[in-house]
Structure formats: structure tokens, C-alpha cells
Amino acid sequence: MQLEIDNLQDMIFEWIPYNQFYKIKNMGSTSGDNTATIYSAIWKNGPLYYNHSKNEYIRKLNKKITLKCLHNSRSTINEFINKVNSFLTNKDNIIFKTYGISQNPDTGNYIIVLQDKYYKEYGKSYCKQCIGKYTDIENKWCKPCQINYLKNNFIYWTSKNRKIDDFIQEIQLKINDWDDIIFEWIPYNQFNDINEICKSSYFTVYSAIWKDGPLCYDNNKMELKRASEKMVTLKCLHYNIYNLQNIINKFLNKVNAYAGNSKIYGMSQNPITKDYIMILQEKYCTEYGTIYCEECDEKYTNAKYKWCKLCQINNFKKNFMDWTNGNEQINDCVQKMQLKINSWNDTVFEWIPYSKFKDVKEIGKNSYSSVYSAIWKGGPLYYDHNSKKWIRKADENVVLKCLITNEFLNMDKAYSTDNDKMLFKVYGISQNPQTKDYIIVLHYNRITEIYERYVTNLFYNLPTNEKIIDFIHNVVFEWISYNQFDEIEEICKDGFDIVNSAIWEDGLLYFDDNKKKWTRKSNIEVTLKYISKF
């Protein structure tokens, strides 16, 4: 260390005989584990410093200093040297100069000789273990010391699976705050009063008492201690036990998702079933079933109605094989529409067998399509948030738009299943078994009937430009009474064409995305183009 001196102001690190110290006073232990004791003392000869006027090193006699005596350091000389190095290389060593080392001849313990300032600041802003500044001064918490403590304990526990052990160690070393939960491997025999709360095909949830309880940092004693008899939630994940590696990968992915939000205490394993278990905070029991999906364990997309978009889409995908009309394009169209679902009250788009309709009556026809009213016997699906199931509303009035064109190929662009945004609901596609014509099945109301009877070719050859599609979706084509127009003024006249400006009182009907409803923009300026009688 002496040979590493770099300039005249550098401190000269020395071996200092113990008999150089007098007026030695015990100032207390450094922490609850009694790894060291702090003393104040006077160093007779004092440290060396460079005197510029004399151009030589001289000593500052009777220097007040701090002695940090490390217990059992005689038998752990390597640890002592490491501790000294930590003082010398610490970024704060400019504040606490280390003068050298010594040894108590009676106990054999080695001593680090520090500035008197160390004692004055001791226990306030600087860690008693490593001399560095506390990571959290208010709570007297030192992150490096905490991490070292956890590392030293790695040898005292194991899950008997190297990958899981590595995973737990990695999470433990990510600790960043004094009140962070210490993630642990917890033996199953630590749990009492285990009671089943709920069960699904993927997992079972239990309440339990953790005997020893989680580790918590005591900022008075500046050490970790356990909060015993802690109420916890055990979430037991059911996986195929014949593929252990796959089980562990899936389990660790799930644990990792929980570890990020500080509500998981650790992991365990049922010794009988071999199922791995996540140990969660007690509040998970109360939150379970209210904000978390019972199937996938993710948060509900809509907690109020207990609806999970992820599970809904997965269920649709699983059911793709349960229905088909034999036409790949139609199947693809229906699947695309189903996967567009975004809310609990969206319409479920389906392939609907023609035999499901009764009382079919023609209500309109043009060169592109025919329009019928009908009753759908089984009825459409809607989500019942009490049972958390999709059920059918029988004998629903519908409009059947029988296509002579291939309009159905543009269904995913032309129609939406978002009930808040569309003037009418679209339930799905069917096919007339006699004519082989495809049918778009729509919810029946007066607007739908008028719309489909008089504007049936609106989506025929639909453009691919998204802005045009949005315009078609959001602007409603209407019959407008002439008495709705005020301030009519002629702009120009050219042959058979007359163009007027005017104010439309009620105004344009459009969908307000913020209010989630159709509304009008009143008193808007419009242009009226007169067309000759036909």
C-alpha cells in the first residue's frame, strides 16, 4: 500500500504498534451481529504527513483516531485484509482516511485505524459494516452489505434444482430498497393451516400460515429479521410432471411476472404432488376472483364484468376446429372477426347454419343483394358477467343480407363487432343451402332495415384505404328533410346543375370516440347540389 503513494498529499498507510494508543474507550458494536467493536483513542506519535516548509515527512503527535476492531480476525486474516481493502478503495475514503492497521496483543484481533471523523459520523450516514454511505440514510440500509449477506447465505438453502436455485439467487441480488421483499426458497413444512380457496384446471389457490415468516429489514437494529406466523397465499401451479424441464421453465416465467411487482415472497414445492408453488401476499386471496382471471391468472381486461380478453381469444382459437362451412375463405373471415373482439359487450361473430332461421321474409332487393327479416332461433351469444359465460338470447330478430357479390370477403374491414361504435350489430355469416348465396346476419332494428334496403351496395368493392374505410364507418348516409336547411343561397348555376350553400340545423350524425356514442354536429355549413328529376 505504501508503494502506491501518488502525490505529497497522500496518506502514508502504516503498521501501528498497539502500544501507540492510549485513552482507549469502547464506543459500542457496529451492528447486531457483533462483527466489530468501535473505540476512540489517542495515537501518541500520530500519522505521517508531508511538511512543505521542511520538505520532509513529519508526524502529528497525539492524534485522536478511531479504532475498528474486527472480532475473530486473527483466524480469518484473508477476510480482514479484504475489509481493509474495502476501506481503502471505497469511494468515500477521502472522508474517512485509513491510517493503517494494528493488532490487540491480548485478543489477537486485528484493528483498522481510522480518522476520528469516522466515530463522529459513525451510525449516522455511513454503514457500520463497510464504511460506505448508506444506500438509504433515513433507514440506515446499505445495499452492498445486504447483498453480501444474501450471498453468504446461499449455502444454507437449496431447492435441489440448480436452475431454480440460480433463479432465486438472481432475484435476491436485484434487491434495491430497504423494504423490498426478500425472495426465498421456502420449505413446504413451513406452512400450517392450509385451506383451499379456489381451483381451476391450471392452478389451485390456498391460504396458509408461514411459521417463520418473511425477512424484513429492522432499521433500528439494522438487520434482517422474520415476521413470524405470517398469513400468505399459496398458488399451486399444475403442470405435466413428466416434462420437468418444461415445468420449471413455465413456472419460472410465471414467477418472474409476479416478482416484478413485489407481491411474491418466494417459491416452494409440495413434496407429495411435486407441484411447484408461488407464495404470495395475503391480499392475493381477497383480490383473486375480483381483479384476476381464474383461468389464466392475468388481470381481467374488464374487472367489473370479470371478462378476460386473452382467455376469450384463446377459447375462440380452441373452438376453430369445432365448426366449419367447408369454405376456407369463409372460415378465415369468421376467425378474423372473432379475434377482433375487444370488450365484454362486443358481438361474437359466428358461422350460423341457415336452418337456425325461421319466419324468413323478403323486405328489399336490388342488383347486388336481397334483404330479409328473420328470427334466429338459437340467438346470438352475449357475455353473462355473473356466470362468466357466454349464453344465447333465443328468438332474436335479425336482418339477412343475401349477397350476390363476394362482399363477405371484406367483412373484417367493412363491419365491426364493437357494439358501442356501430349503428347495427353484425352477428355473422350464413349460406342459403338452395341458392348457395352467402348471407350477412345483422341485428334487426328500423335503422338496419332502412340502411340495408336502400344502401345495400355501400361496402361492395370496399377500398383498401384505411381513411376511406374509417369515413364510411363513422359517417351515416341519411334522408334529410328540406326544412332542415336554413340560409339557402345560390352559389352557381350551370345548365342543369344548381349549387347552393346552406346551414343544416341538426347537422351530421357521427360517432364520438370519447363519449362512445352517436351524436350530431349541429348548424354545419353544407353544399346542396340539385339533381334533375328522375
Summary of the structure (lengths in Angstrom):
residues: 534
radius of gyration: 39.3
end to end distance: 106.6
largest distance: 121.9
contacts: 1456
relative contact order: 0.05
helix: 24%
strand: 35%
